[in-house]
Every structure is written in structure tokens, then in C-alpha cells.
Amino acid sequence: MRSPAARRKLRLGSRRVRWAVLLVVVLLLHGTLVSWLDDQLVGWGAGARPMPQRMEVAFVRTLEPAAPVAVTAPQPQPQAPAAVRPRRVRAAAPAASAASASAASAPAQLEPAAVLEVPPSPPLATAVAPSAPAAQETASSEPLAPAVAAAPAASSASAAALPFEWPPSTRLTYTLLGNYRGEVHGNARVQWVRIGPRYQVHMDVSVGPSFAPLMSRNMTSDGELGEAGLVPRRYDEATKLPFQSARRVAVLFTPQTVTLANGSTREAMAGVQDTASQFVQMTWLFTTRPELLRVGNSISLPLALPRRVDRWTYDVLAEQRLYTPVGELDTFHLKPRRSEDRPRGELSAEVWFAPSLQYLPVRIRIQQDAETYVDLMMDAAPLQAAPEGGFR
């Protein structure tokens, strides 16, 4: 018969074994999560090219919610006529006003069942011409509500519209919540940086506690500002796992080709964007053409992922009010359309754009299925740099 001291020692040893088993299980689950994110979130190819040096700016002021301002987009070059061509994708009621519709004015008359394919101007960016205002429209002197961006009567070419100016460098931070065989937590940061004609978009995601993340991923789009939005020149991605060197991939862009992460080359689709630049490109589209954010419309743009190049279509599903640390924000919810040729289980990213915050993405949800997702929600007011030329 064991003594009390021996029994206490046995119980203590048993508890230690249970704790050790629990620790191993937790580590295995987190390791599986890291592998899933590593394999599924964007995709990996071979090769590692040095990432470009980050452009540094000082973020000195808080961006407060405000009514969106009507602007006119830069005019495209004559050899690249800008037009938005509506393409019917399913049966719908006839348009209410179909008379004398031209290519330039078609977006203001689109029905909810139309896909907006925005043809680009050279070299790679997507070109969008400003809508011709209807004869009966006049500039309103009343302040715009955030949701007015979806109204069909909105026109970025109205007499009161201001010339478009790229917003100053901006930083957004997000809280990451998700599920993969249990809850996961983390944080993310998106930075839009521009100096002169050059831009960078940085997306930094960290899963796990900030002092010891289980995985961190840094995505950078580096390129130029064009007449029709962003013109990516390269996309770099680095993932860091515990006790391992960072793994890198890169996608390179020229006016004619896209070089994928494994070194293979594809023909450049006109207006192609990358993983990091696509949301900023859509922000540019909605700023210069707010009528595109009409519930029922769809936005189509080519996207170069590390493994493939394909055209993605985002449907404008609904207007939705989000409750954030900044306050209540009226947003438009966009979701990519599932195409039949895409593999099952491929991740998709839903986005919520806020017109009152310069059409920035305030929420991003990356999902594989109902039980496997990560959800990024803006957790503080965006910060901006001083405009070029000083404060205004």
C-alpha cells in the first residue's frame, strides 16, 4: 500500500502528463492552422526574390468619417478610349431609361443584373471614364449621406465635381478573429503608401499572440499610379513560421507578361491586379465612379495570384451598417462570385467598403467554408500622412 506522500507524487505526475498531452494537442492544432494558412490563403510557388525596400511615411492625423466628395477621374489617353461595357449575365427587367445610351454613360443606366467589365488604358491599369451626367441632373448643394454613393443618379462628372487627387498615405489596423477547429485570434495592418507617382500597398497579418505569433505574413504590391488606377510592377509575399526562415514568393509584371512565383510566364490580362492591390484598386474605382456601388451590380477585374492569373467578379450584395470602434458605418458588402472552373475549397475574400471613410475596406472576411474562416474588422480610426505639399 502506497504512502500518502507516494500517492501525492503519483497524482502530481499524472497531472503533469495530462498538461503535456494538452500542450502537444494545442501545438498540433496550431501547426495545422499554420499549414492551412500557408497552403490555402494565397498559395505558394518556388523561388525567393528579395523584396523591395519599404517606402516610409509619417502618419500624423486621424481620418474622420465624412460624406464622400464627387470627383472626376483623370481623362485617358485618346488611343485608349475608356468605356464601361455592360454585359448581361442573367435575365432581368428592361432598363427604365434605355434611350440614347452611349458607352461612356452606360454605367449610370445599368440594371442590377449587369457585370461591369472595365477596359484598361496602357500599360496595365483599369480605365474608367467619368459618367456623362443626365441633362436633367444638377449639382446638389445638400451634403451627401454615406449611402448616397449607391444612388443611380450619382454622377462623378457633375458640374460641382472636383478633380481627382490620390488620397495621402493611409494606415488601417484590424482585429483578426476566426475559426479553424477552434477559435483563432490575431491582428492585421494595411498600409497604402504613395510618394509622387510611385505606390506601395502593404498587408501584414499575424496569427496568434503578438509577442509570439504562430504565423506572420507580409504582402507588398509595388508599382505606379496610372490614369486608370494602380499599375503593379511586382508583388512580394513573405511568411514567417516559428523556428524557420521566412519563405518568399514574388510575381513580376510587365505590360505584356506576368511571371508567376514558380517562374512560369502568362500573358498579362489588361488591368491585372495582385493580391494586395486589388482592394485599393476597387477603392479608386468607387471614388471616381460611385455609381458602380449599386446593389445588384458586379465588378470584374483580372487578378494575378502566385499560382495563376484569372478574372474575378465581385457582386455588390447589399448595403450594411457595421458597428465599429469608430462608430456606426454604412458600408457596401461585396463578395466574389464562385466560378465553376475554380477548385472546391478555394478561399474567397468578402469585403465591406465604407463611402464615408474614402471607400476604404473596413472589414475583410476570408473564408473556405462555414467552419473555416478569418474575419478582419477595423479596430481604430485610419491614420493618414500629410497631403503632398503640406496640410490643407
Buried (B, 14 or more C-beta within 10 A) or exposed (E): EEEEEEEEEEEEEEEEEEEEEEEEEEEEBBBEBBEBBBEBBBBBBEBBBEBEEEBEBEBEBEBEBEBBBBBBBBEBEEEBEBBBEBEEEEEEEEBEEEEEBEBBBBBBBBBBBBBBBBBBBBBBBBBBBBBBBBEEBEEEEEEBEBBBBBBBEBBBBBEEBEEBEBBBBBBBBBBBBBBBEEEBBBBBBBBBBBEEEEBBBBBBBBBBEEEEBBBBBBBBBBBBBBBBBBBBBBBBBBBBBBEEEBBBBBBBBEEEEBBBBEEEEBEBBBBBBBBBBBBBBBBBBBBBBBBBBBEBBBBBBBBBBBBBBBEBBBBBBEBEEBEBEBEEBBBBBBBBBEEEEBEEEEBBBBBBBBBBBBBBBBBBBBBBEEEBBBBBBBBBBBBBBBBEEEEE
